[in-house]
């Protein structure tokens, strides 16, 4: 019989690429969430009672959930963001949290440019019109990217890759980040500006910041009012960074020309779906076979290491080692 029990809440883990699942099956009994949505606190608490390791998707692993865990030794976040895991609570409990840094950066950067081009050239309505048997070319006049200004909010792994791809469009690149990176500025050819200038000067604003207390709803009424009426807003980071109620108003009243969104405050979204000048995708920016293979394998290998009493490669809460010696993780 398998020695360990692993619970999978991440919807895509093992569904497309079997590599990561095979790694875990050699060591553990696998259980999977029956829900096609993030699990609630109570569902997690009930499901994880006898579990040793969790492959966590977008489900909120709160302090309440973590305090209830009796056997869990490792929470493997199947993704890059850690805003849905209470790291302090996990550290206090002696539970290692792993994640998959940079693993989907290229995929998200590609998707960002797919959204930008789709929005700028009105691909979605043009496609729908043509499929409906109409030929309305002059109705779908778009805008060139050459000579425009791209504003990148957050110059981490994804933001840097978006900037590198931008160079082929002969476009001016501005960025705002909590930390200035002069080395990257020289390497890529980007200019650091404050948030206000980025919003005022950019023809396209694309968001690649992590969700924190500082970035939550950082794009609200004041920020959207600063942007050009012809500007496009793209978000493949976290939906909560934009105040969606204000964005609905901005799009309806023409404060900005349009938006392309892969992430939302509530998924699936509600009010935004009724607006015509928005391109939507269902949180799939990281969904490529290459990224999923890397992500599945990385999280599985780290979970196996923890269950074997070894140190994993990608630890989100390294202070846990001071809290609980590795030897105590063995069952």
C-alpha positions as CSV (number, residue, x, y, z in Angstrom):
1,X,0.0,0.0,0.0
2,X,1.2,3.6,-0.7
3,X,2.8,5.2,2.4
4,X,1.5,8.7,1.8
5,X,-1.8,10.4,0.8
6,X,-1.8,13.3,-1.6
7,X,-4.8,15.5,-2.3
8,X,-5.0,17.5,-5.6
9,X,-7.1,20.6,-5.9
10,X,-5.3,22.0,-8.9
11,X,-7.7,21.5,-11.9
12,X,-5.0,21.1,-14.6
13,X,-2.5,19.0,-12.6
14,X,-2.1,15.6,-14.3
15,X,-5.0,16.3,-16.7
16,X,-3.0,17.3,-19.8
17,X,0.5,16.1,-19.0
18,X,0.9,12.8,-17.0
19,X,4.5,13.4,-15.9
20,X,3.9,15.0,-12.5
21,X,1.1,12.6,-11.6
22,X,3.3,9.6,-12.4
23,X,5.9,10.9,-10.0
24,X,3.4,11.1,-7.2
25,X,1.7,7.8,-8.0
26,X,4.9,6.0,-7.3
27,X,4.9,7.2,-3.7
28,X,1.4,8.0,-2.7
29,X,-2.3,7.3,-2.8
30,X,-3.9,10.1,-4.9
31,X,-7.2,11.8,-4.2
32,X,-8.6,14.7,-6.3
33,X,-11.1,17.5,-5.7
34,X,-14.5,16.6,-7.2
35,X,-15.3,20.2,-7.8
36,X,-14.8,22.2,-11.0
37,X,-14.1,25.3,-8.9
38,X,-11.9,26.4,-6.0
39,X,-12.9,24.6,-2.9
40,X,-14.3,26.4,0.1
41,X,-12.6,26.5,3.5
42,X,-15.0,23.9,5.0
43,X,-14.5,21.6,2.0
44,X,-10.7,21.8,2.3
45,X,-10.9,21.2,6.1
46,X,-13.0,18.1,5.6
47,X,-11.0,16.8,2.6
48,X,-7.5,17.2,4.1
49,X,-8.1,15.5,7.5
50,X,-6.0,12.5,6.7
51,X,-3.8,13.9,3.9
52,X,0.0,14.2,3.9
53,X,0.6,16.6,1.0
54,X,-1.5,18.9,-1.1
55,X,-1.2,20.0,-4.7
56,X,-2.9,23.3,-4.4
57,X,-4.6,25.2,-7.2
58,X,-6.4,28.6,-6.8
59,X,-8.2,27.4,-3.6
60,X,-7.8,29.7,-0.6
61,X,-5.7,27.9,2.0
62,X,-6.4,30.3,4.9
63,X,-5.2,30.3,8.5
64,X,-8.3,28.5,9.5
65,X,-7.7,25.7,7.0
66,X,-4.0,25.4,7.9
67,X,-4.7,25.3,11.6
68,X,-7.0,22.3,11.0
69,X,-4.4,20.2,9.2
70,X,-3.2,17.3,11.3
71,X,-0.9,15.3,8.9
72,X,0.0,17.7,6.0
73,X,3.7,18.1,5.7
74,X,3.8,20.1,2.4
75,X,1.5,22.3,0.4
76,X,2.7,22.4,-3.2
77,X,1.3,25.5,-4.9
78,X,0.6,24.5,-8.5
79,X,1.4,28.0,-9.8
80,X,3.5,31.1,-9.2
81,X,1.2,33.3,-7.1
82,X,1.1,32.7,-3.3
83,X,-1.7,35.2,-2.5
84,X,-4.1,32.3,-1.7
85,X,-1.8,30.6,0.9
86,X,-1.3,32.0,4.4
87,X,2.5,31.5,4.6
88,X,2.8,32.7,8.2
89,X,0.2,30.2,9.4
90,X,1.9,27.4,7.4
91,X,5.3,28.4,8.9
92,X,3.9,28.4,12.4
93,X,2.4,25.0,11.8
94,X,5.7,23.7,10.5
95,X,4.3,23.0,7.0
96,X,6.5,23.6,4.0
97,X,5.0,25.6,1.1
98,X,6.5,25.0,-2.3
99,X,5.7,26.9,-5.5
100,X,6.8,27.0,-9.2
101,X,8.6,30.3,-9.8
102,X,9.1,31.5,-13.4
103,X,7.7,28.2,-14.7
104,X,5.0,29.8,-16.9
105,X,6.6,33.2,-17.6
106,X,7.0,32.5,-21.4
107,X,3.5,31.2,-21.7
108,X,2.0,34.2,-19.9
109,X,4.1,36.6,-21.9
110,X,3.0,35.0,-25.2
111,X,-0.7,35.2,-24.1
112,X,-0.3,38.8,-23.1
113,X,0.8,39.7,-26.7
114,X,-2.0,37.5,-28.1
115,X,-4.5,39.6,-26.1
116,X,-2.8,42.9,-27.1
117,X,-2.9,42.1,-30.8
118,X,-6.4,40.7,-30.6
119,X,-7.7,43.9,-28.9
120,X,-5.7,46.3,-31.1
121,X,-6.8,44.7,-34.4
122,X,-10.4,43.9,-33.3
123,X,-9.9,40.2,-34.1
124,X,-12.8,38.8,-32.1
125,X,-15.6,40.9,-33.6
126,X,-14.1,40.6,-37.1
127,X,-14.0,36.8,-36.7
128,X,-17.6,36.7,-35.5
129,X,-18.8,38.9,-38.3
130,X,-17.0,36.9,-41.0
131,X,-18.3,33.6,-39.6
132,X,-21.8,35.0,-39.7
133,X,-21.5,35.5,-43.5
134,X,-20.8,39.2,-43.5
135,X,-17.9,41.0,-45.1
136,X,-17.5,44.2,-43.1
137,X,-13.8,45.1,-43.3
138,X,-14.1,48.9,-42.8
139,X,-16.1,48.2,-39.6
140,X,-13.0,46.7,-37.9
141,X,-10.3,49.4,-38.3
142,X,-7.6,48.8,-35.7
143,X,-4.5,50.5,-34.5
144,X,-0.8,49.9,-35.3
145,X,1.6,49.1,-32.4
146,X,4.6,50.6,-34.1
147,X,5.4,54.0,-32.6
148,X,3.2,53.5,-29.6
149,X,4.1,53.3,-25.9
150,X,3.8,50.2,-23.8
151,X,3.5,50.5,-20.0
152,X,4.4,47.4,-18.0
153,X,3.2,47.4,-14.4
154,X,5.5,44.9,-12.7
155,X,8.9,43.9,-14.3
156,X,9.3,40.5,-12.9
157,X,9.9,37.3,-14.9
158,X,6.7,37.8,-17.0
159,X,7.1,41.6,-17.3
160,X,10.6,41.2,-18.6
161,X,9.6,38.6,-21.2
162,X,6.7,40.9,-22.3
163,X,9.3,43.7,-22.7
164,X,11.7,41.5,-24.8
165,X,8.9,40.6,-27.1
166,X,7.9,44.3,-27.4
167,X,11.2,45.2,-29.0
168,X,10.1,43.6,-32.3
169,X,7.2,46.1,-32.6
170,X,9.3,49.2,-32.6
171,X,7.5,50.4,-29.5
172,X,8.6,52.6,-26.5
173,X,8.6,50.6,-23.3
174,X,8.0,52.1,-19.9
175,X,7.8,50.2,-16.6
176,X,6.8,50.7,-13.0
177,X,7.8,48.4,-10.2
178,X,8.3,48.6,-6.5
179,X,12.0,48.0,-7.1
180,X,13.9,49.6,-10.0
181,X,16.2,47.3,-12.0
182,X,18.9,49.3,-13.8
183,X,20.6,46.1,-15.1
184,X,17.4,45.0,-16.8
185,X,16.8,48.6,-18.1
186,X,20.1,48.4,-19.9
187,X,19.7,44.8,-21.1
188,X,16.1,45.2,-22.5
189,X,15.9,48.9,-23.2
190,X,13.1,49.9,-20.9
191,X,12.6,53.2,-19.0
192,X,11.6,53.3,-15.3
193,X,8.8,55.8,-14.5
194,X,6.4,56.4,-11.6
195,X,2.9,54.9,-11.9
196,X,1.3,58.2,-12.7
197,X,3.5,58.8,-15.8
198,X,3.2,55.2,-16.9
199,X,-0.6,55.5,-16.9
200,X,-0.7,59.0,-18.6
201,X,1.8,58.2,-21.3
202,X,1.1,54.6,-22.3
203,X,-1.1,53.5,-25.2
204,X,-1.2,50.0,-23.8
205,X,-0.9,49.2,-20.0
206,X,-0.2,45.6,-19.2
207,X,-0.3,44.3,-15.6
208,X,2.3,41.8,-14.3
209,X,2.4,42.5,-10.6
210,X,1.9,40.1,-7.8
211,X,-1.2,40.5,-5.7
212,X,-0.3,42.0,-2.3
213,X,-2.0,44.4,0.1
214,X,-0.3,47.2,-1.8
215,X,-1.4,46.2,-5.3
216,X,-5.0,45.1,-4.4
217,X,-7.3,47.4,-6.4
218,X,-4.4,49.7,-7.2
219,X,-6.0,50.4,-10.6
220,X,-9.2,52.3,-9.6
221,X,-11.0,55.5,-10.5
222,X,-8.0,57.8,-10.1
223,X,-5.7,55.6,-12.2
224,X,-8.2,54.8,-14.9
225,X,-9.0,58.5,-15.2
226,X,-5.3,59.2,-15.8
227,X,-5.2,56.9,-18.9
228,X,-5.6,58.0,-22.5
229,X,-9.1,57.7,-24.0
230,X,-7.5,55.6,-26.7
231,X,-5.5,53.4,-24.2
232,X,-5.9,49.6,-23.9
233,X,-5.6,47.8,-20.5
234,X,-4.4,44.2,-20.3
235,X,-4.4,42.0,-17.2
236,X,-2.9,38.5,-17.1
237,X,-1.7,38.8,-13.4
238,X,-4.5,38.8,-10.8
239,X,-8.0,40.1,-11.2
240,X,-8.1,41.9,-7.8
241,X,-5.4,44.3,-8.9
242,X,-8.1,46.2,-10.8
243,X,-11.3,47.6,-9.2
244,X,-13.7,45.8,-11.5
245,X,-16.7,48.0,-10.7
246,X,-14.7,51.1,-11.7
247,X,-13.4,49.3,-14.8
248,X,-17.0,48.6,-15.9
249,X,-17.8,52.2,-15.6
250,X,-14.6,53.3,-17.4
251,X,-15.3,51.0,-20.4
252,X,-19.0,52.0,-20.6
253,X,-18.3,55.7,-20.4
254,X,-15.2,55.7,-22.7
255,X,-12.5,56.6,-20.2
256,X,-10.3,54.1,-22.0
257,X,-10.8,52.4,-25.4
258,X,-10.8,48.7,-24.3
259,X,-9.5,46.0,-22.1
260,X,-8.2,42.4,-22.5
261,X,-8.5,40.3,-19.4
262,X,-7.5,36.7,-18.5
263,X,-8.1,37.1,-14.7
264,X,-11.0,38.5,-12.7
265,X,-12.0,39.4,-9.1
266,X,-14.6,36.7,-9.3
267,X,-14.1,33.8,-11.7
268,X,-16.1,33.5,-13.9
269,X,-16.9,37.2,-14.1
270,X,-20.4,38.7,-14.2
271,X,-20.8,42.4,-15.1
272,X,-17.8,42.6,-17.4
273,X,-19.2,40.0,-19.7
274,X,-21.9,42.4,-20.8
275,X,-19.4,44.9,-22.2
276,X,-18.4,44.8,-25.9
277,X,-15.0,46.5,-25.9
278,X,-13.4,43.7,-23.8
279,X,-11.6,40.5,-24.8
280,X,-11.9,37.7,-22.3
281,X,-10.1,34.4,-21.8
282,X,-10.8,32.1,-18.8
283,X,-7.5,32.3,-16.8
284,X,-5.5,30.4,-19.4
285,X,-2.4,32.5,-19.8
286,X,-0.2,29.8,-18.3
287,X,-2.0,26.9,-20.1
288,X,0.5,25.6,-22.6
289,X,1.7,22.0,-22.7
290,X,5.3,23.2,-22.1
291,X,4.4,25.3,-19.0
292,X,2.1,22.6,-17.6
293,X,4.8,20.0,-17.9
294,X,7.3,22.2,-16.1
295,X,4.8,23.1,-13.4
296,X,3.5,19.6,-12.8
297,X,6.9,18.1,-12.6
298,X,8.3,20.8,-10.4
299,X,5.6,20.7,-7.8
300,X,5.6,16.8,-7.8
301,X,9.3,16.5,-7.4
302,X,9.3,19.0,-4.5
303,X,6.5,17.2,-2.7
304,X,8.4,13.8,-3.1
305,X,11.5,15.4,-1.6
306,X,9.6,16.7,1.5
307,X,7.9,13.4,2.0
308,X,11.3,11.7,1.8
309,X,12.6,14.1,4.5
310,X,14.7,16.1,2.1
311,X,14.8,19.8,1.3
312,X,12.8,20.8,-1.8
313,X,14.1,23.2,-4.4
314,X,11.5,25.9,-4.3
315,X,10.5,26.8,-0.8
316,X,8.1,29.8,-0.4
317,X,8.5,29.9,3.4
318,X,12.1,29.1,4.3
319,X,11.6,30.2,7.9
320,X,9.8,26.9,8.4
321,X,13.2,25.2,8.8
322,X,13.7,27.1,12.0
323,X,10.3,26.1,13.2
324,X,10.5,22.4,12.6
325,X,13.5,20.2,11.9
326,X,13.3,18.1,8.7
327,X,13.5,14.9,10.6
328,X,10.1,15.5,12.2
329,X,8.4,15.5,8.8
330,X,8.7,11.7,8.5
331,X,5.6,9.7,9.4
